[in-house]
Amino acid sequence: MVACKGRTLGFTHRDETPTGSERAVLVGLFPEGTRLTDDLLDELSELAESAGAEVIGRVVQKRRTPHPATCVGKGKLEEIRQLADVSDADLVIFDVELSPSQIREIERQTERRVIDRSELILDIFASRARTAEARLQVELAQLEYTAPRLRGMWTHLERIAGAGGGTGAGSVGAIGTRGPGERQIEIDRRLVGKRVAFLKEQIAEIDQRKVREARARRDYFTAALVGYTNAGKSTLMNTLTGAGTHAEDRLFATLDTLTRRWDLGNGRYLLLSDTVGFIRDLPPHLIASFRATLESAIHADVLLHVADVSSPHVEEQIEAVGRVLDSLGVADRQTLLLLNKVDQVEDDAFLPLFRDAYPEALLISARTGEGLDGLHAAIDELIRGEQRNLTLSISAGDGRALNFLERFADIIERRYEDGRAILKVGIADRVLDHLHGISRDVRHAE
């Protein structure tokens, strides 16, 4: 645990906006049998610092099941309160999701604002959203998270009757405001419900547009970078495409999807998209609302799963990304695992172990360019695949389809008859599927 001396602050209510950097105590709950080490809350610490907090202490506990009222035990909660008092903490952040009643009880006993991991991630996303699309998606996720927690989040949620505030006969209030009254919380819930419905309509329109855009790109092969946050996806995007996208050594440095052309050589290229980074225990509301942003990954021909091989938690991070992909319905999509940051691995004996554990993975460094030639070759092989010889008949005026064949198939023979191009080609099934998506006038000739 870490403790710092400083000023003493009163309990900051949720409807009071704090000024300056907030001082936070981190709390982790782990199953029995877990070896309690100093790095258990490192990721939560990075998240808190990304949100602008100053981490001044950590508390961990091993429990078989969370306490129904306070998540941690009575003694541990007192330890948290004392640490918060001594270090003048404004905020307590739990590394697990808390129920509304747990938040209320912990806040009551510690006299500090309490948030859980999901609310912290949502706050970071809200601060990093730049495009109108991302802002809509973050707002929806926040409202869906907040709706069941309204009762404990604002101090004004008490029974009111118009401007007068009375609820019964003889209540004091201006004419036209006296009456049976209604809970402010019920008003807020209706407002939240209406806003959620509006946001879902807006995001549904974005989703439909993204699907149309994906279909319009049928004459291109597409790949999407996916992976744990801070695994180096944006750096790899810049190296492969010269995109100049923002890359920074921090969690969730960018939220917005960027798509650029990746030149593979020999006249072949594909469209490469960089997506938002994943993280373990990513709030389900956030995954659902960001589905439109992840549309490029959902419809990609191949996923490039970028993992930070220099991280001591790389295996857990790979599994976490797999769970998110499964929730998006793309777990069975053709995926190439890229073990990035090999230049930052200090123990050379460590890499052969990963070759054994992930024999199909490629070892690369997006920063130095190591292993990228092998990535180019692997992608070219994935796109072209195993070829078979076919004779195709295409309208001679269909330049889009013919140009696609020139780039992604081997033209063995070509002749023209009655305004049609008759081509004997070596072609992979994946390329043929794309060709039929580009043109409905592709015939198989004898």
C-alpha positions as CSV (number, residue, x, y, z in Angstrom):
1,M,0.0,0.0,0.0
2,V,1.0,3.6,-0.6
3,A,0.0,6.5,1.5
4,C,0.6,10.2,1.1
5,K,0.0,13.1,3.5
6,G,-2.0,16.1,2.4
7,R,-5.2,18.1,3.0
8,T,-8.4,16.6,4.2
9,L,-11.4,16.9,1.8
10,G,-15.1,16.3,2.6
11,F,-17.2,13.8,0.7
12,T,-17.6,14.9,-2.9
13,H,-21.2,14.1,-4.1
14,R,-21.7,12.9,-7.6
15,D,-23.4,16.0,-8.7
16,E,-20.4,18.2,-7.6
17,T,-17.7,18.6,-10.2
18,P,-14.3,18.1,-8.8
19,T,-11.5,20.5,-9.8
20,G,-7.9,19.5,-10.5
21,S,-6.5,16.0,-10.5
22,E,-8.4,13.6,-8.3
23,R,-6.5,11.4,-5.8
24,A,-7.6,7.8,-6.0
25,V,-7.3,4.6,-3.9
26,L,-7.5,1.5,-6.0
27,V,-9.2,-1.7,-4.7
28,G,-8.8,-5.2,-6.1
29,L,-10.8,-8.3,-5.2
30,F,-9.2,-11.6,-6.2
31,P,-10.2,-15.3,-5.8
32,E,-8.7,-17.4,-3.1
33,G,-5.5,-19.0,-4.2
34,T,-4.3,-15.8,-6.1
35,R,-0.8,-14.8,-5.4
36,L,-1.0,-11.2,-4.3
37,T,1.8,-9.3,-6.1
38,D,2.5,-5.6,-6.6
39,D,1.5,-5.7,-10.3
40,L,-2.0,-7.0,-9.8
41,L,-3.5,-3.5,-10.1
42,D,-1.1,-2.1,-12.6
43,E,-3.7,-2.0,-15.4
44,L,-6.3,-0.3,-13.2
45,S,-3.6,2.2,-12.2
46,E,-2.9,2.9,-15.9
47,L,-6.6,3.3,-16.5
48,A,-7.0,5.7,-13.6
49,E,-4.0,7.8,-14.7
50,S,-5.4,7.8,-18.3
51,A,-8.6,9.3,-16.8
52,G,-6.5,12.0,-15.1
53,A,-6.4,10.6,-11.5
54,E,-3.4,10.5,-9.2
55,V,-3.1,7.0,-7.7
56,I,-2.0,7.3,-4.1
57,G,-2.7,3.9,-2.7
58,R,-3.7,0.3,-3.4
59,V,-5.7,-2.3,-1.4
60,V,-6.2,-5.9,-2.4
61,Q,-8.2,-8.7,-0.8
62,K,-8.7,-12.4,-1.5
63,R,-12.3,-13.6,-1.1
64,R,-14.2,-16.7,-2.3
65,T,-17.2,-14.4,-3.2
66,P,-17.8,-10.7,-3.0
67,H,-19.5,-9.4,0.1
68,P,-23.1,-8.6,-1.0
69,A,-23.2,-5.2,0.7
70,T,-19.7,-3.8,0.3
71,C,-17.9,-6.2,-2.0
72,V,-15.0,-6.4,0.4
73,G,-15.1,-7.5,4.1
74,K,-15.8,-5.1,7.0
75,G,-12.1,-5.0,8.1
76,K,-10.9,-4.3,4.5
77,L,-13.5,-1.6,4.1
78,E,-12.2,0.1,7.2
79,E,-8.6,-0.2,5.9
80,I,-9.8,1.6,2.7
81,R,-11.5,4.3,4.7
82,Q,-8.4,4.9,6.8
83,L,-6.1,5.0,3.8
84,A,-8.4,7.5,2.1
85,D,-8.4,9.7,5.2
86,V,-4.6,9.6,5.7
87,S,-3.8,10.3,2.0
88,D,-6.7,12.8,1.4
89,A,-8.2,10.6,-1.4
90,D,-11.2,12.0,-3.3
91,L,-12.1,8.7,-5.0
92,V,-12.1,5.0,-4.5
93,I,-11.9,2.8,-7.7
94,F,-12.8,-0.9,-7.6
95,D,-11.3,-3.3,-10.2
96,V,-14.6,-5.2,-10.3
97,E,-18.1,-4.2,-11.3
98,L,-20.2,-3.0,-8.4
99,S,-23.9,-3.1,-7.9
100,P,-25.8,0.2,-7.3
101,S,-26.4,-0.8,-3.6
102,Q,-22.8,-1.7,-3.1
103,I,-21.7,1.7,-4.5
104,R,-24.1,3.5,-2.1
105,E,-23.0,1.5,0.9
106,I,-19.2,1.9,0.2
107,E,-19.7,5.6,-0.4
108,R,-21.6,5.9,2.9
109,Q,-18.9,4.2,4.9
110,T,-15.8,5.7,3.3
111,E,-17.3,9.2,2.7
112,R,-15.7,9.1,-0.8
113,R,-17.0,8.9,-4.3
114,V,-16.8,5.3,-5.5
115,I,-16.6,4.1,-9.1
116,D,-16.0,0.6,-10.6
117,R,-13.9,-0.5,-13.5
118,S,-16.7,-0.2,-16.0
119,E,-17.5,3.4,-15.1
120,L,-13.8,4.3,-15.2
121,I,-13.4,2.9,-18.8
122,L,-16.6,4.7,-19.9
123,D,-15.2,7.9,-18.5
124,I,-12.0,7.5,-20.5
125,F,-13.9,6.7,-23.7
126,A,-16.0,9.8,-23.1
127,S,-12.9,12.0,-22.8
128,R,-11.2,10.5,-25.9
129,A,-14.2,10.5,-28.3
130,R,-13.5,12.9,-31.1
131,T,-16.0,12.2,-33.9
132,A,-19.7,12.7,-33.6
133,E,-20.1,8.9,-34.2
134,A,-17.9,8.0,-31.2
135,R,-19.6,10.5,-29.0
136,L,-23.0,9.1,-29.7
137,Q,-21.8,5.6,-29.0
138,V,-20.1,6.5,-25.7
139,E,-23.1,8.5,-24.5
140,L,-25.4,5.5,-25.2
141,A,-23.0,3.2,-23.2
142,Q,-22.9,5.6,-20.3
143,L,-26.6,6.0,-20.2
144,E,-27.3,2.3,-20.3
145,Y,-24.7,1.9,-17.5
146,T,-26.2,4.7,-15.5
147,A,-29.9,4.0,-15.8
148,P,-30.1,1.2,-13.1
149,R,-27.8,3.3,-10.8
150,L,-29.8,6.5,-10.8
151,R,-31.1,6.2,-7.3
152,G,-27.7,6.5,-5.7
153,M,-25.9,8.8,-8.1
154,W,-27.5,12.3,-7.5
155,T,-28.4,14.1,-4.3
156,H,-31.5,15.7,-5.9
157,L,-33.3,12.5,-6.4
158,E,-36.0,12.9,-3.7
159,R,-39.8,13.1,-3.7
160,I,-40.9,16.5,-5.2
161,A,-44.2,18.1,-6.1
162,G,-43.7,20.8,-8.7
163,A,-41.6,23.8,-7.5
164,G,-43.1,23.6,-4.0
165,G,-41.7,20.3,-3.1
166,G,-44.7,19.0,-1.1
167,T,-46.4,15.7,-1.6
168,G,-49.6,15.8,0.3
169,A,-52.6,17.9,1.2
170,G,-51.6,21.4,2.4
171,S,-48.2,21.3,0.7
172,V,-46.6,24.6,0.1
173,G,-46.1,25.7,-3.5
174,A,-47.1,28.1,-6.2
175,I,-50.5,27.7,-7.8
176,G,-50.4,25.0,-10.4
177,T,-47.5,23.2,-8.8
178,R,-49.2,21.6,-5.9
179,G,-50.3,18.0,-6.2
180,P,-49.6,14.3,-5.6
181,G,-46.0,14.8,-6.8
182,E,-43.7,12.2,-8.3
183,R,-40.3,11.0,-7.7
184,Q,-37.5,13.0,-9.5
185,I,-35.9,9.6,-10.1
186,E,-38.9,8.6,-12.2
187,I,-38.7,11.7,-14.2
188,D,-35.0,11.2,-14.8
189,R,-35.6,7.6,-15.8
190,R,-38.1,8.6,-18.4
191,L,-35.7,11.2,-19.8
192,V,-32.9,8.7,-19.9
193,G,-35.2,6.2,-21.7
194,K,-36.1,8.7,-24.3
195,R,-32.5,9.7,-24.9
196,V,-31.4,6.1,-25.1
197,A,-34.1,5.4,-27.7
198,F,-33.0,8.4,-29.7
199,L,-29.3,7.4,-29.6
200,K,-30.1,3.9,-30.7
201,E,-32.0,5.2,-33.7
202,Q,-29.0,7.4,-34.6
203,I,-26.5,4.6,-34.1
204,A,-28.7,2.2,-36.1
205,E,-28.5,4.6,-39.0
206,I,-24.7,4.8,-38.7
207,D,-24.6,1.0,-38.6
208,Q,-26.6,0.7,-41.8
209,R,-24.3,3.3,-43.5
210,K,-21.2,1.2,-42.3
211,V,-22.7,-1.9,-43.8
212,R,-23.3,-0.1,-47.1
213,E,-19.8,1.2,-47.1
214,A,-18.5,-2.3,-46.5
215,R,-20.5,-3.7,-49.4
216,A,-19.3,-0.8,-51.6
217,R,-15.7,-2.0,-51.0
218,R,-16.2,-5.5,-52.5
219,D,-13.6,-4.8,-55.1
220,Y,-11.0,-4.5,-52.3
221,F,-9.8,-7.0,-49.9
222,T,-10.0,-5.7,-46.3
223,A,-8.1,-6.4,-43.1
224,A,-8.7,-5.0,-39.6
225,L,-6.2,-4.6,-36.8
226,V,-7.6,-5.8,-33.5
227,G,-6.0,-6.3,-30.2
228,Y,-5.6,-5.3,-26.6
229,T,-5.2,-1.6,-26.0
230,N,-1.7,-0.3,-26.2
231,A,-0.5,-3.4,-28.1
232,G,0.9,-1.2,-30.9
233,K,-1.9,-1.3,-33.5
234,S,-1.7,2.4,-34.4
235,T,2.1,2.2,-34.8
236,L,1.7,-0.8,-37.1
237,M,-0.9,1.0,-39.1
238,N,1.4,3.9,-39.6
239,T,4.3,1.7,-40.6
240,L,2.3,-0.3,-43.1
241,T,0.3,2.5,-44.7
242,G,2.0,5.8,-43.7
243,A,-1.4,6.9,-42.2
244,G,0.1,9.3,-39.7
245,T,-2.5,8.3,-37.1
246,H,-2.1,9.2,-33.5
247,A,0.0,6.7,-31.6
248,E,0.9,7.0,-28.0
249,D,2.1,4.8,-25.2
250,R,-1.1,4.9,-23.1
251,L,-4.4,3.0,-22.9
252,F,-7.1,3.9,-25.4
253,A,-4.9,6.6,-27.2
254,T,-7.4,6.6,-30.0
255,L,-11.1,5.5,-30.4
256,D,-11.9,6.3,-34.0
257,T,-11.6,3.7,-36.8
258,L,-9.2,4.8,-39.5
259,T,-9.0,3.0,-42.9
260,R,-6.1,3.4,-45.3
261,R,-4.7,1.6,-48.4
262,W,-1.9,-1.0,-47.7
263,D,0.2,-1.6,-50.8
264,L,1.3,-5.2,-51.0
265,G,3.3,-4.8,-54.2
266,N,2.8,-6.3,-57.7
267,G,-0.2,-4.0,-58.1
268,R,-2.0,-5.6,-55.2
269,Y,-3.3,-3.7,-52.2
270,L,-6.0,-4.0,-49.6
271,L,-7.8,-1.7,-47.2
272,L,-6.5,-1.8,-43.7
273,S,-8.5,-0.5,-40.7
274,D,-7.3,0.3,-37.2
275,T,-10.0,-0.3,-34.6
276,V,-10.4,0.7,-30.9
277,G,-8.3,-1.3,-28.5
278,F,-9.9,-4.0,-26.3
279,I,-9.4,-4.7,-22.7
280,R,-10.4,-7.4,-20.2
281,D,-13.8,-6.9,-18.7
282,L,-14.8,-4.4,-21.3
283,P,-18.3,-3.2,-20.4
284,P,-20.9,-5.0,-22.4
285,H,-22.8,-1.8,-23.1
286,L,-19.6,-0.3,-24.6
287,I,-19.1,-3.3,-26.9
288,A,-22.7,-3.1,-28.0
289,S,-22.7,0.6,-28.7
290,F,-19.4,0.5,-30.5
291,R,-20.6,-2.1,-32.9
292,A,-20.8,0.4,-35.6
293,T,-17.2,1.6,-35.1
294,L,-16.1,-2.1,-35.2
295,E,-18.1,-2.7,-38.4
296,S,-14.7,-2.7,-40.3
297,A,-13.6,-5.7,-38.2
298,I,-17.0,-7.5,-38.4
299,H,-16.9,-7.4,-42.2
300,A,-13.1,-7.7,-42.8
301,D,-11.7,-10.6,-44.9
302,V,-9.0,-11.2,-42.3
303,L,-8.3,-10.0,-38.8
304,L,-4.8,-9.1,-37.7
305,H,-4.7,-9.7,-34.0
306,V,-1.8,-7.6,-32.6
307,A,-0.5,-8.7,-29.2
308,D,2.2,-7.1,-27.1
309,V,4.7,-10.0,-26.6
310,S,6.8,-7.9,-24.2
311,S,3.9,-7.7,-21.7
312,P,4.0,-10.2,-18.8
313,H,0.2,-10.6,-19.2
314,V,0.2,-11.2,-23.0
315,E,-1.5,-14.6,-22.8
316,E,-4.3,-13.2,-20.7
317,Q,-4.6,-10.3,-23.1
318,I,-4.8,-12.6,-26.1
319,E,-7.7,-14.5,-24.4
320,A,-9.5,-11.2,-23.5
321,V,-9.4,-10.1,-27.1
322,G,-10.7,-13.6,-28.1
323,R,-13.7,-13.1,-25.8
324,V,-14.5,-9.7,-27.3
325,L,-14.3,-11.1,-30.8
326,D,-16.6,-13.9,-29.8
327,S,-19.2,-11.4,-28.4
328,L,-19.0,-9.6,-31.8
329,G,-19.7,-12.9,-33.6
330,V,-16.4,-13.0,-35.5
331,A,-14.4,-15.5,-33.4
332,D,-14.4,-17.8,-36.4
333,R,-13.1,-15.2,-38.8
334,Q,-9.7,-15.9,-40.4
335,T,-7.2,-14.4,-38.0
336,L,-3.5,-13.9,-38.1
337,L,-1.8,-13.4,-34.7
338,L,1.0,-10.9,-34.7
339,L,3.3,-10.9,-31.6
340,N,4.4,-7.3,-31.7
341,K,7.2,-5.5,-29.8
342,V,9.8,-8.3,-30.1
343,D,12.4,-5.5,-29.9
344,Q,11.4,-4.8,-26.3
345,V,11.7,-8.4,-25.1
346,E,14.7,-8.5,-22.8
347,D,15.0,-12.3,-22.4
348,D,15.8,-13.9,-25.8
349,A,14.9,-17.3,-24.4
350,F,11.3,-16.1,-24.0
351,L,10.5,-15.8,-27.7
352,P,11.0,-19.6,-28.6
353,L,8.4,-20.4,-25.9
354,F,5.9,-18.3,-27.7
355,R,6.7,-19.9,-31.0
356,D,5.9,-23.2,-29.4
357,A,2.7,-21.9,-27.8
358,Y,1.5,-20.0,-31.0
359,P,3.1,-21.8,-34.0
360,E,1.0,-19.9,-36.5
361,A,1.9,-16.5,-35.1
362,L,4.3,-14.0,-36.6
363,L,6.9,-12.2,-34.5
364,I,7.2,-8.6,-35.6
365,S,8.1,-5.1,-34.4
366,A,5.9,-2.3,-35.8
367,R,8.5,0.2,-34.5
368,T,11.6,-1.3,-36.2
369,G,10.0,-3.1,-39.1
370,E,11.3,-6.5,-38.0
371,G,9.2,-9.4,-39.4
372,L,7.1,-7.2,-41.7
373,D,8.3,-8.8,-44.9
374,G,6.9,-12.1,-43.5
375,L,3.6,-10.3,-42.7
376,H,3.4,-9.1,-46.3
377,A,4.0,-12.6,-47.7
378,A,1.5,-14.2,-45.3
379,I,-1.3,-11.6,-46.2
380,D,-0.6,-12.1,-49.9
381,E,-0.9,-15.9,-49.4
382,L,-4.1,-15.5,-47.4
383,I,-5.7,-13.4,-50.1
384,R,-4.7,-15.5,-53.1
385,G,-5.0,-18.8,-51.3
386,E,-5.0,-22.1,-53.2
387,Q,-5.8,-21.5,-56.9
388,R,-7.7,-23.6,-59.4
389,N,-8.0,-23.0,-63.1
390,L,-11.4,-21.7,-64.4
391,T,-12.6,-20.1,-67.6
392,L,-14.7,-17.0,-67.0
393,S,-16.8,-14.8,-69.3
394,I,-17.1,-11.1,-68.3
395,S,-18.5,-8.1,-70.2
396,A,-15.6,-6.4,-72.0
397,G,-16.9,-3.1,-70.6
398,D,-16.9,-4.2,-67.0
399,G,-13.6,-2.5,-66.1
400,R,-14.1,-2.9,-62.4
401,A,-14.3,-6.7,-62.5
402,L,-11.5,-7.0,-65.1
403,N,-9.2,-4.8,-63.1
404,F,-9.9,-6.8,-60.0
405,L,-9.0,-10.1,-61.8
406,E,-5.8,-8.5,-63.1
407,R,-4.7,-7.7,-59.5
408,F,-5.7,-10.9,-57.7
409,A,-5.8,-13.7,-60.2
410,D,-3.3,-15.2,-62.7
411,I,-4.5,-14.6,-66.3
412,I,-3.5,-17.6,-68.3
413,E,-5.4,-16.9,-71.5
414,R,-7.5,-14.1,-72.8
415,R,-9.7,-13.6,-75.9
416,Y,-12.8,-11.5,-76.8
417,E,-16.0,-12.7,-78.4
418,D,-19.3,-10.8,-79.0
419,G,-18.4,-8.0,-76.6
420,R,-17.2,-10.3,-73.8
421,A,-13.8,-11.1,-72.4
422,I,-13.2,-14.9,-72.1
423,L,-10.4,-15.5,-69.6
424,K,-8.7,-18.6,-68.4
425,V,-7.5,-17.8,-65.0
426,G,-5.9,-19.3,-61.9
427,I,-8.1,-18.1,-59.1
428,A,-8.7,-18.7,-55.4
429,D,-12.2,-19.3,-54.0
430,R,-11.9,-16.2,-51.9
431,V,-11.1,-14.1,-55.0
432,L,-13.9,-15.6,-56.9
433,D,-16.4,-14.8,-54.1
434,H,-15.3,-11.2,-54.2
435,L,-15.6,-11.1,-58.0
436,H,-19.2,-12.3,-57.8
437,G,-19.8,-9.5,-55.3
438,I,-18.4,-6.9,-57.7
439,S,-20.3,-8.1,-60.8
440,R,-23.4,-10.2,-61.3
441,D,-22.5,-10.7,-64.9
442,V,-19.6,-13.2,-64.3
443,R,-20.3,-16.5,-66.2
444,H,-18.4,-19.7,-66.0
445,A,-17.5,-20.7,-69.5
446,E,-16.4,-24.1,-70.9
